[in-house]
Amino acid sequence: QVQLVESGGGSVQAGGSLRLNCEASGRVKDSYCMGWFRQAPEKEREWAARIFTGNTPYYDPSVKGRFVISEENDKNTVYLQMNSLKPEDTAMYYCVIGKYCYSSSDMFTHWGQGTQVTVSS
């Protein structure tokens, strides 16, 4: 089994920055896809950012240029640096890990506990 522990997040005013951390432990393979889905109230879950080991990251167009995802493979940890935050970034952010970077969240079986990000105007 794989366990994911998230940290970071919180509340910030628009234009501010936050960082999310996600550490995987347990039976983690040498290569994997890790990233964050986010879900705002009454909205569908969507990818915010993801990265497959050693590959070019993917960003949702709404966060591209503002968010940066990075990885420390020796620690099985990914980070999401969120800059120039907007109220529309307010959501619960969930870290996931999987064999591939599936487009659907339904394909991921390993999830972090979720962390709330709230951006006030």
C-alpha positions as a Markdown table, in Angstrom:
| # | Residue | x | y | z |
|---|---|---|---|---|
| 1 | Gln | 0.0 | 0.0 | 0.0 |
| 2 | Val | 0.9 | 3.6 | -0.5 |
| 3 | Gln | 0.2 | 6.4 | 1.9 |
| 4 | Leu | 0.1 | 10.1 | 1.0 |
| 5 | Val | 0.5 | 12.8 | 3.6 |
| 6 | Glu | -0.2 | 16.4 | 2.6 |
| 7 | Ser | 0.8 | 19.6 | 4.3 |
| 8 | Gly | 0.6 | 23.3 | 3.6 |
| 9 | Gly | -2.3 | 25.2 | 2.3 |
| 10 | Gly | -4.4 | 27.6 | 4.4 |
| 11 | Ser | -5.8 | 31.0 | 3.8 |
| 12 | Val | -4.3 | 33.9 | 2.0 |
| 13 | Gln | -5.4 | 37.1 | 0.3 |
| 14 | Ala | -5.5 | 37.4 | -3.4 |
| 15 | Gly | -2.1 | 37.9 | -4.9 |
| 16 | Gly | -0.5 | 35.9 | -2.2 |
| 17 | Ser | 1.4 | 32.6 | -2.2 |
| 18 | Leu | 1.1 | 29.2 | -0.6 |
| 19 | Arg | 2.9 | 25.9 | -0.9 |
| 20 | Leu | 1.5 | 22.4 | -0.8 |
| 21 | Asn | 3.6 | 19.4 | 0.0 |
| 22 | Cys | 2.8 | 15.7 | -0.5 |
| 23 | Glu | 5.0 | 12.9 | 0.6 |
| 24 | Ala | 4.4 | 9.3 | -0.4 |
| 25 | Ser | 5.5 | 6.3 | 1.6 |
| 26 | Gly | 5.0 | 2.6 | 1.5 |
| 27 | Arg | 5.3 | 0.6 | -1.7 |
| 28 | Val | 6.3 | 3.5 | -4.0 |
| 29 | Lys | 7.6 | 2.5 | -7.4 |
| 30 | Asp | 10.6 | 4.1 | -9.0 |
| 31 | Ser | 8.5 | 6.1 | -11.4 |
| 32 | Tyr | 5.0 | 7.4 | -11.0 |
| 33 | Cys | 2.6 | 10.2 | -11.5 |
| 34 | Met | 2.0 | 12.6 | -8.7 |
| 35 | Gly | 0.0 | 15.8 | -8.5 |
| 36 | Trp | -3.0 | 17.6 | -7.2 |
| 37 | Phe | -6.7 | 17.5 | -8.1 |
| 38 | Arg | -8.8 | 20.3 | -6.7 |
| 39 | Gln | -12.5 | 20.6 | -6.1 |
| 40 | Ala | -14.3 | 23.8 | -5.4 |
| 41 | Pro | -17.8 | 23.8 | -3.9 |
| 42 | Glu | -20.4 | 22.8 | -6.5 |
| 43 | Lys | -17.8 | 22.3 | -9.1 |
| 44 | Glu | -16.3 | 19.2 | -10.7 |
| 45 | Arg | -12.9 | 17.9 | -9.6 |
| 46 | Glu | -10.1 | 19.0 | -11.9 |
| 47 | Trp | -6.4 | 18.6 | -12.3 |
| 48 | Ala | -4.4 | 21.5 | -11.0 |
| 49 | Ala | -1.0 | 20.2 | -11.8 |
| 50 | Arg | 0.8 | 16.8 | -12.1 |
| 51 | Ile | 4.2 | 15.4 | -13.0 |
| 52 | Phe | 5.4 | 12.0 | -14.1 |
| 53 | Thr | 8.9 | 11.2 | -12.7 |
| 54 | Gly | 11.4 | 13.2 | -14.6 |
| 55 | Asn | 9.0 | 14.5 | -17.2 |
| 56 | Thr | 7.6 | 17.9 | -18.1 |
| 57 | Pro | 4.8 | 18.9 | -15.7 |
| 58 | Tyr | 1.2 | 19.5 | -16.7 |
| 59 | Tyr | -0.7 | 22.5 | -15.5 |
| 60 | Asp | -4.4 | 23.3 | -15.9 |
| 61 | Pro | -4.5 | 26.4 | -18.2 |
| 62 | Ser | -6.1 | 28.4 | -15.3 |
| 63 | Val | -2.9 | 28.0 | -13.2 |
| 64 | Lys | -0.2 | 27.9 | -15.8 |
| 65 | Gly | 2.3 | 30.6 | -15.2 |
| 66 | Arg | 1.3 | 30.9 | -11.5 |
| 67 | Phe | 1.8 | 27.4 | -10.1 |
| 68 | Val | 5.0 | 25.4 | -10.1 |
| 69 | Ile | 5.1 | 21.7 | -9.3 |
| 70 | Ser | 8.4 | 20.1 | -8.4 |
| 71 | Glu | 9.6 | 16.7 | -7.2 |
| 72 | Glu | 12.2 | 15.2 | -5.0 |
| 73 | Asn | 12.3 | 11.6 | -6.1 |
| 74 | Asp | 14.7 | 10.4 | -3.3 |
| 75 | Lys | 12.0 | 11.6 | -0.8 |
| 76 | Asn | 9.0 | 10.6 | -2.9 |
| 77 | Thr | 7.7 | 14.1 | -2.4 |
| 78 | Val | 6.2 | 16.7 | -4.7 |
| 79 | Tyr | 5.6 | 20.3 | -4.0 |
| 80 | Leu | 3.1 | 22.8 | -5.5 |
| 81 | Gln | 4.2 | 26.4 | -5.2 |
| 82 | Met | 1.1 | 28.5 | -5.8 |
| 83 | Asn | 1.8 | 32.2 | -6.6 |
| 84 | Ser | -0.5 | 35.1 | -7.6 |
| 85 | Leu | -3.4 | 33.3 | -6.0 |
| 86 | Lys | -6.9 | 34.2 | -7.1 |
| 87 | Pro | -10.2 | 33.7 | -5.3 |
| 88 | Glu | -11.1 | 31.2 | -8.0 |
| 89 | Asp | -8.2 | 29.0 | -6.7 |
| 90 | Thr | -10.2 | 28.4 | -3.6 |
| 91 | Ala | -10.8 | 24.7 | -3.3 |
| 92 | Met | -9.9 | 21.5 | -1.5 |
| 93 | Tyr | -6.7 | 20.2 | -3.0 |
| 94 | Tyr | -6.1 | 16.4 | -3.0 |
| 95 | Cys | -2.7 | 14.8 | -3.7 |
| 96 | Val | -2.7 | 11.6 | -5.7 |
| 97 | Ile | -0.2 | 9.1 | -6.9 |
| 98 | Gly | -0.6 | 6.6 | -9.7 |
| 99 | Lys | 1.1 | 4.4 | -12.3 |
| 100 | Tyr | 0.2 | 6.8 | -15.0 |
| 101 | Cys | -1.1 | 10.3 | -15.3 |
| 102 | Tyr | -4.7 | 9.4 | -15.9 |
| 103 | Ser | -7.0 | 12.2 | -16.9 |
| 104 | Ser | -9.8 | 11.0 | -14.7 |
| 105 | Ser | -9.6 | 11.1 | -10.9 |
| 106 | Asp | -11.5 | 7.9 | -10.8 |
| 107 | Met | -8.4 | 6.0 | -11.9 |
| 108 | Phe | -6.4 | 6.9 | -8.8 |
| 109 | Thr | -6.7 | 4.7 | -5.8 |
| 110 | His | -4.2 | 6.5 | -3.6 |
| 111 | Trp | -5.2 | 9.9 | -2.2 |
| 112 | Gly | -4.0 | 12.3 | 0.4 |
| 113 | Gln | -6.3 | 13.6 | 3.1 |
| 114 | Gly | -6.9 | 16.8 | 1.3 |
| 115 | Thr | -5.9 | 20.3 | 2.3 |
| 116 | Gln | -8.1 | 23.5 | 2.0 |
| 117 | Val | -6.8 | 26.5 | 0.1 |
| 118 | Thr | -8.8 | 29.6 | 0.6 |
| 119 | Val | -8.1 | 32.9 | -1.3 |
| 120 | Ser | -10.0 | 36.0 | -0.2 |
| 121 | Ser | -10.4 | 39.0 | -2.4 |
